[in-house]
Amino acid sequence: MTDPIGLGRRRMSEIFVQGSAGKLPRVPVSAEALAQRAREHMSEKSWAYIAGSAGGESTTGRNRQALERWRIVPRVLHGVSSVDTSVEILGRRWPLPIALSPIGVLELFHPQADLAVARAAAAEEIPMIFSNQASVSMETCADAMDGARRWFQLYWSTDDALVSSFVQRAEACGCEALVVTLDTPVLGWRPRDLDLGSLPFLQGMGLAQYLSDPVFRSKLGNPLDAAQAPPRPPLGWPLLTMLWAQKRRFPGSLSDKLSSRPMRAVRRFLATYSRPSLRWQDLGWLRQQTALPILLKGILHPEDARRALGAGMDGIFVSNHGGRQVDGALAAGEALPAVAEVVDGQVPILMDSGLRTGADIFKALALGATAVGMGRPYAYGLAIAGEAGVREVLRNMVAELETTAILAGCPRLQDIDPGVLQAAEW
């Protein structure tokens, strides 16, 4: 995706020319202003879900501090006017070192949810990682992307048959890899959501992959094991509102919606969502289910990276779930160099958590990432302007990345290494 004009200069020129005619960008360019504007477009519960993190939210702050600790050292007279932003990952050439990390329940932010994001990702040639907790099924999103690149995030549930079905569906709809999220065996302690008593799944949100799955739907008439069954909410108007929300979102005929199946679906989801008992030896079973490359997401410890390599995994995703799981956890940017040293180029390394700008992406690449996963910013763009908002956020990220690489004297991504950074002494 090399452009002799330069992606950054082209994007800036576009914005300035439009601005001279009185037309400002749909979404703010500044990361802080982007989040602030998005908040204005969200309900209190939606904002709590996307902006909130675990505990006192120190991990989210640490993610930012870890990136801010590293300062870029610009180089001059390197004759760089544009940058080759392409990178090889799992035997495929990506035009950009960016993927969209999975974010669940996107219907909280825009009615078109995952579908709008899928279209934006395809238009901007950026792979999308379909969320296990999507609001639109993987098949529908894949159809909207045509031949554009996509992966599938897998939360490993307590139902092996359901896991196998998800994997088969991901293969059938053209997903090129599985991203197994391992840092969420249980939901983190998230005070913003808890203070509002808000769990979107209870409203039937974010369950599109389940409600479109033949294995999951075939079991809705089966009783849950007493040990698995979630508690029932107390009677009252809020319960009726919740049941109506479940029925409204349940796919199928009117008789299906009016039956007990919507409530049974939510309860079965809660009972099977994740499996805390997973161990390293279980990866062998998943490997037998598919020929797709498997990446493990949620790696922070170098020994876990070493074990992933030993288990024959095809990639590492350094992440602390955007700070949403463990308060006081190691920042992804702090963990990345040690993981990269262990991996030593054997498999691709992706990183997310804390990335907000193109300069952040540049730093992540310098610290050892092959590519990055972009999260919250695209959800903010979605909330503000739907598909167009996502596209503008992505174009701004790419433009700033290329501009930063030019100013640092790096004509190729391979030139972005630890030597372009210096640790701040303050």
N, C-alpha and C positions, 0 to 999 in steps of 0.2 A: 504494500500500500504506500510505496514511496511517491511523494509528490514534489516535483522540483520547486514549486512555489512554497511548499511547507504547509503542513496541516494547521499549525498554530497561526501563522500569518494569514492564511486563507480564512480561518474562523474569525480572527480579530477584524479583518477587513470587512467581512460580512456583517458583523455586529455594528461596526462604526458606520458603514454605509447605510444600514437600516436606521441607525440612530440619527443620522443627519436628516432623515425623512420623518423623524419623530416616532419611529417604531422601535420600542425597546424589547429586549429578550423576554420570552414568555416566562422563563425562570431566572432567578438571580444567579449571577456567576459566582459570587462569594459563597463559600461553604456555610458560613454562619447565617447569611441572609437567606440562603436556600432553605435551611432548616426552619428558620423563623417564619418564612412565607408558607411553608408546608403546614406548619402548625395552625395557621389561620384557616386552612382548608380542611382541618380534621376535627372530629369530635374529641372530647376529653379522653374517652376510652381508646380511640384509635391512636392518639398521640402517646398515651401511656404505653401502648403495646409496642410501637416502633421505636420510641425514644428511650424507653425504660430499660434498665439493666438490673443485674443481681445486687441485692443488699444495698449498701451505700453508694453503689455505682463507681467504686474506686477503680475497678478493672477497665471500665470505659475510659476514664480519665487517664489511666496508665497507658492504654493503647496510644492515645494521642501524645503523651509525654515521651514514650519510647521512640516515636518517629521524630518529634521535635528535638530530641537529644542529638540527632545526627544533622550536621550542617553540610550542605552541598558546596563544593569548592569549584566555582566556575573556572574554565580554562579559555584562553583567548587565542586568536590567530590559528585556529585549527581548520579553517576553510569549510565549516559545516553550514550548509544552507537548508538541508532537509535531513530527515532521519529514516533509515530503514527500520520500521517498527515491527517487522514480521518476526515470528518465533516458531520453532518446531516443537510441538507437544504431541506425544504419543503417536509419532510418525506422520502427523498432519501439520501443514503449514498454516498458522494463524496469522492474519494480517495485523493483529494487535495483541499485546500481551495482557489482555483483559477478558474476564468472563463475568457474567452476572451471578453473584452468589445467590443461593436459594433464600427467599423470604416468604414465609407462609402468610396466609390470610390476606392477600393483597386486596381483596374486596373491601377491606376496612378503609382503603384510601381512594379507590376509584371503582365504579361499577364494572368496567371492562377488565380490571384486575390483571391476572397473568396474561390474558390475551393481548392487552395493550403492550405489555412489556415484551412479549414474544415478537410482536410485529416490529417494535422499536429495535430490539436486538438484531433481528434479521436485516433490517434496513441499514444498520450501522456496522454490520459484519462482526458483531461481537457475540460469542457463544452464550447461550443462556442455560443455566442449570435449573431444570424444572424442580420446584419444591415438592417434597412429599406431602406437604400441607397446603397444597395449592387450592385456589378457588375456581380454577378451570382445569379440566382434565388434561393430561399430557398429550393425548391424541388430538384434541382440539387445538392446543397450542402448536403442536408439530405441523398440523395442516396449515396453520397460518404462517409458518416459517418457511414453507417449501423445502428447499434443500439446505437451508442455513443450519449451522452447527448447533447441537444441543446435547446436554448431558442430563442425567437424572440423579437427584438426591434421594438416598434411601435411609429412612429411619427403620431400624431393624425391630419389627414388632414381635410379640409373643406367638404369633401365628405363622409358622413356617410356610404353610400353603399360600398365605397372603403375600409373604415376602417373595416367594417364587413367582407368583402371579404378577406382582409389580415389576419384577426383573424382566419377565417375558414381554410384558407390555412395553417397557422401555426399549427393549431390543426391536420390537415390531414397529414402533413409531420413529425409529431412526436415531435414538440416543446413542452416542458414540462412547460413553463411559458411564460408570456408576460412581457416585460420590457418597460414601457411607459415612453419615454423621454419627460420631461416637461420643461426643461430649454432652449428649442429652439423654442419658439413661433415665433420668427423671427431670422434670422441669425445675429450673433454678428458682431460687427464692426472689421474687420480683415484686418489691413493695408497691410500685405504682399500680400494677394490675391488682394486687391484693387489696389495696386501699379502696379500690373501686369495685371489688368483687367481680372482676371482669375476666372471663376466659372465653374468647370468641368461639371455641369449638362447641361449647354448650348451646350456642345459638345455631349450630349446624354450619358455621363458617369454616372454611379451610379444609373441607372434607371431600373435595371433588375427586381425588384419586381413589378414595375408598368407595364413594357412592357410585362410581363408574366401574367398579371392579366386580367381576362375576363371582369370584370366591367370597369376597366380603358380603355381597348382597345375598348369596346363597345361604348364609348363616344367620340372617336376621331373625329367622323364626326359631332359632335354637336358644334355649335358656343359657344364661351366663352362669359359670361356676360362682358359688357364693363368695369365694375368696376374691374373685376377680371383679365382681359387680360393684360399681361405684355407688356411693350413698345417694338416696333420692332427695331432691330438694323439698322444702316444706311447701304446703299448699298455700295459694294466695295469688294475687294478680300478677306478680313477677313470674311465677311459674307458668301461668297461662300465656303471658307474652313470650316466654322462652319457647314453649311448645308450638306456638304459632310461627315463630321464626324458623324452627326446625322443619315444620311442615312446608312452609313457603319455599325453602331452599332444597327440599328433597325432590330429586328428579323422578319423573314417572307420571302415571295417570292421576286423576283427581282422587280415585279410590285409594291409590297408594298413599297420597299425601294425607288423606283423612284417616288412614289406618294408624296403627301403633308403630309402623315401620320406621318413621323418622326418629322417634324417641329411641327405639331399639338400636338404630344405627349410631346415634350419638353415644349411647351407653356402651355398645360394643367397641366403638373406637376408643373410648376412655379406658376400657379394660385391656385393650391389646396394643395400644399406641407404641410403647417402647419396652425393651427387655434389659433391665439392669443386670441380669445374670450373665450377659455375654462375656466370653473369654477369648483369648487369642486363638485357641484351637478351633473355635467356631468359624473362623474365616475360611477354613478348608471346605466347609459345607457350601458357603456362598460361592467360592471359586468353582465348585462343581455345577452350579446353577447357570453359569453364563460364560461365554467367551469374551465378553466385554472387558476392557480394562477397568480395574477397580482402584479408586483412590480413597484413602482414609482421611477424613476431615475431623479436626479437633486435636491434632498432634501439637504438643508443646515441649515435651521432654525428648532429648536426643535418643534416649534408650528406646522409647516407643517408636521413633523413626527407624532405628536399627531393627527392631522386631518386625516392623511392617515390611522392611526389605526382606528379612528372613522368611516371612510368610508369603513372599512372592507377589506383594502388592505392586501396582503399576504407577503409583504416585502418592504424594504426601500433600496434605492441605493443612498448613499451619494456621490455627485459628483458635480463639477462645470464645467463639459464638458472639462476637461483638460485645463481650462483657456481660452477656445475659445469663450466664450459668453460675460462675463462681466469683463472688466478691473477693477482691484481694488477690486475684490470680495473676500469673505472669502475663505480661503483654505479649501479643503476637510478634511485634517487632523486636522484643527482647529475646524471644525464643528462636527466631528465624536463623541467625548466624550459626548457632550450635547445631541446629537440625541440618542446615545446608552443609556443614562440615562432615557430618555423618553420611549424608546421602551422596555427596561428592559427585554429583552429576549422573548418578545411576538411573534416577527416575525424575520426572518433573516435580517441582515444588510450587504449589500455589499458596498464596497468603491472603487472608482477609482479616478484618477487625481493626478499626481505627482509621482506615484509608478514607480521606475526604477530598483530596486534590490530585492533580496530575503530578505535582512535586512529591506527594506521598508515594505514588506509584513508582516514580523514579528511585526513591530511597529504598523501597521494598526490593526492586530489581537489583540494586547495588548490594543489598544485604544478603542476596542469595536466592531470591524468588525467581522462578522461570516466568511466572505470570502472576496476576493478582485476581482476587474476586472482589467485585464492587458490590456493596450492600445498601445501606441506608440511603445514600444520596439518590439512587435511582427511584427508590420508593417515594422520596420527597418530590422528585420531578413528576412522578405518576400522580400524586395527590394534587399537585398544582395544575397540571395541564394534560393529564392522560398520556397517550402514546407520544404526542409532540413534546411533552415535558420530559419524558424519559430520554428521547432522542437528543434534546438540547443538553441535558446533563452529561450524557455520554460524549457528545461532540466537544463539550468544554473540557472534560477530563482528558480526552485524547489530544486536544490542541495544547493544553498546558503541559502534558507529558512531553510532547515533541518539542515545544518551545524550551522547556527546561533542559532537554538533552542537547539541543543546539547550543544553548548558552554554557553548558558544561563541557562542550567540545566532544560530544559522543555521536558519531554518525550512524552507529548501529547499536542495537540493544546489547550485543556482546561487549561493547566498550563500557557499559555501565557496570562497574565493579566496585569493591570496597575502596579503591583508591580515589574515587570521586567524592568520598565523604570524609568528614572529620568530626570526631566526637566533641561536643561542646563541653567546656570546662565549668560552666555555671549550672 
